[in-house]
Amino acid sequence: MKSGMVVFTSILTLYAAAALNGQPASHPPQGGDCSMSGPPADGAHGAMARMDANGDGMISRAEFDAFHAMMFGKIDANGDGQLSREEMQQHMQHMHEMHGGH
């Protein structure tokens, strides 16, 4: 079960990195912006800038956890604290469309 959660978190992180707006690390948004609109992030650099809430160039466990909690909340469309297959499919479709898919 724990290895499944690690894999899920890793996949969620990759999708989050692809979905977020790229922004220079020197100007990270305060509070860990989790916007799902705009152009794809600049890979790990963009994702790091989004997660680094205090702008110190490092991602603490608290910043990492807060970012993923925000991502979970965005995907959990009905707010029940669980991700259904339908919510994940909807999120994946949204990601696909954001990247020029049909």
Secondary structure as the mmCIF struct_conf table of DSSP 4:
data_model
#
loop_
_struct_conf.conf_type_id
_struct_conf.id
_struct_conf.beg_label_comp_id
_struct_conf.beg_label_asym_id
_struct_conf.beg_label_seq_id
_struct_conf.end_label_comp_id
_struct_conf.end_label_asym_id
_struct_conf.end_label_seq_id
HELX_RH_AL_P HELX_RH_AL_P1 LYS A 2 ALA A 19
BEND BEND1 LEU A 20 LEU A 20
HELX_LH_PP_P HELX_LH_PP_P1 ASN A 21 GLY A 22
TURN_TY1_P TURN_TY1_P1 ALA A 25 SER A 26
BEND BEND2 HIS A 27 HIS A 27
HELX_LH_PP_P HELX_LH_PP_P2 PRO A 28 PRO A 29
TURN_TY1_P TURN_TY1_P2 GLN A 30 GLY A 31
BEND BEND3 GLY A 38 PRO A 39
HELX_LH_PP_P HELX_LH_PP_P3 PRO A 40 ALA A 41
HELX_RH_AL_P HELX_RH_AL_P2 GLY A 43 MET A 51
TURN_TY1_P TURN_TY1_P3 ALA A 53 ASN A 54
BEND BEND4 ASP A 56 GLY A 57
HELX_RH_AL_P HELX_RH_AL_P3 ARG A 61 ILE A 75
TURN_TY1_P TURN_TY1_P4 ALA A 77 ASN A 78
BEND BEND5 ASP A 80 GLN A 82
HELX_RH_AL_P HELX_RH_AL_P4 ARG A 85 MET A 98
TURN_TY1_P TURN_TY1_P5 HIS A 99 GLY A 100
#
